[in-house]
Amino acid sequence: MPEKITADGTQNFSDFCVIDVRDYISAHRSPYPGADNIPLSYLKREWKKRSSCDKNILLIADDQREARLAAGIIKGKKTKAIYYTYS
């Protein structure tokens, strides 16, 4: 299970590959700086193309369920730690 991070301003998010798994509309309405928007429905296909990240992963999701699903897809391909936060 991914570990939750709260966005309180004390973390240095440059240490992460930030992936926004919210749908395009949610990501557009409240964008997360520096995040790649890959909606959950496209994540499995797109992650095969973009899985070159060698940092820990931070998922931006609408809720914990969405974060868990995304972490499950990524975890099969990645050995680094996965964290999440939701809006």
C-alpha angles and dihedrals in degrees: 000000000000119000119242121239121192116220098229096142097256098096123086102227092187085083089068140065098235116212121183107207095179118113118274094258095053092045091050094048095050108017122195112222114247096005126134108226110223109158115224092247090060098036100097093052096039095045090063088060098042105034094119096108113124095184131082113280127242115196121203108205140164092237144352094269091057090047091052093050092049092046090052091054094047097040092064089061101032136060098192123097119276122214131177144196129183135210 
